[in-house]
Amino acid sequence: MALVYLLPTGSTATTLGGGDNGSFSIDSGTGVISRAGTLTAGTTYNVAYLVYDTATGLISGRKDTISVTAAVNATTGVLGDGDSIMRGYGLPSPTTQNMLAQFSSISGLPIFNSGSDGDTLANINSSWGSSGNAGRYSAGSLNTYLLEGGGADLRAGTSDATCRTNCQGIIAQAKAAGFICFVSTVLPQGTASAGWTSAADAQRVSYNTWLKANYASFADGIVDLAGVPEATDPNSTTYYQDGIHPTAALATILGQAIATAVTGAAPAPQSLSLAATEAIDTAAINAAGLIAQAMSLAATERVDTAAVSASVASAGGATTVQWNAADKDPSVTKTSATRVDRASTAGSTNGTIRCDTSKSSGRRYVEWKVEATSSNNQGLLVGFALGTEPVSNYLGQTNKSVGMWSNGSSVLYNAGPNNTGLGNFAVGDILSADLNIDAGTVRFAKNSAWGSVVNVAAMTTAGPIFVGATMLNVSPLTGTTANFGDSAFVYTPPSGAVAWNA
């Protein structure tokens, strides 16, 4: 359970909405605590937060202050701009089935679709003044601008760097017109598509990587269309018409991704770090074992305890999720809470370890850093496993586990390889996984380059899932450090995915 109080600075008697659970709603799936009402701009509030840990029986308290500098604008409607993908080229009913129309159907918000077949970022940037889009801004009904595009530029040989410049130029003009601005990553295209080359795709990946890392410096948010699992394979006839344009099925999924990003973001929320810890003694409370929490507080008074990493330093407690020393092959050494290594080439051929926390539903994100790898690139696998998979097996040996292998980044499941084309692991590489337990799918990435989606429904429907790692008895020995969400991720999780520890 959790109790949240918000009080004006200096107040000792009144609360904003009361100090009992009846004043707040708590989403047990996401950990988001919400209270109806509005914070007043220019006001400083005291915040107190209590957490009851059902596993240990301990209660911890947090306190801090937050200054509200301005009210956060909510999206009232979206103007979508871009190329044929925005317009809905090739769909049976382009006007009603394009991804922006699907967003409107999901969110109930008005839209204006300014997408045009073959349009480029260069043209949108240079013709902004004559496009009429600036005059379409309306605070009450169309205050958000979503830019999709770049594929036509890259197909014509335009560089990643030029795309970046044009994107920033477009957003600067849209912001000057008053819009809340969102950018989107560029969808992949099939190699058979007219004019599309491996060089163009490399530029696309570079542009998307830059956009995800830097959008906050010039825009208000991002819609990672290319990160949607169903959109990763342009050769899929289920989700692509021709290797370029989404089918109605994919347009619907992309519309949901837009709704999740746009209606759940705009503009940056106020934030605070609740570092001051007060122990509440229930008889035998151990201050060193308290779980230090962090919170993100938007002007809608959303207290998000799941999306911010736990601060273990302030309370001296252990990490929320760690490797389980009691659930591993003897050949594996738990070097620290999050690092594991192969002790020697002796013992089992395959040495696997699982974490101490399982998940049975939702969409989860994990990262691993390659600390050491064998010279033949065959020593390390990272991934997921049921509790019934023997720790003497390697990840992916049966349908009870799945893992990405250091040998070419192949994804192994039920002993079958699924090639990703991402290449061998190297020391320092950041490996990522997007496990959708509800959908029964997983995909892996190396240094933010994602492989294809793999169906693992036989595993996800058979019981709780654990994060795992396998180290084979090869030389030199291998090791990896996992990030379950207890510290900041190197890369932004895909839209809709949350940390394993959430």
Disulfide bonds with the S-S distance in Angstrom:
none
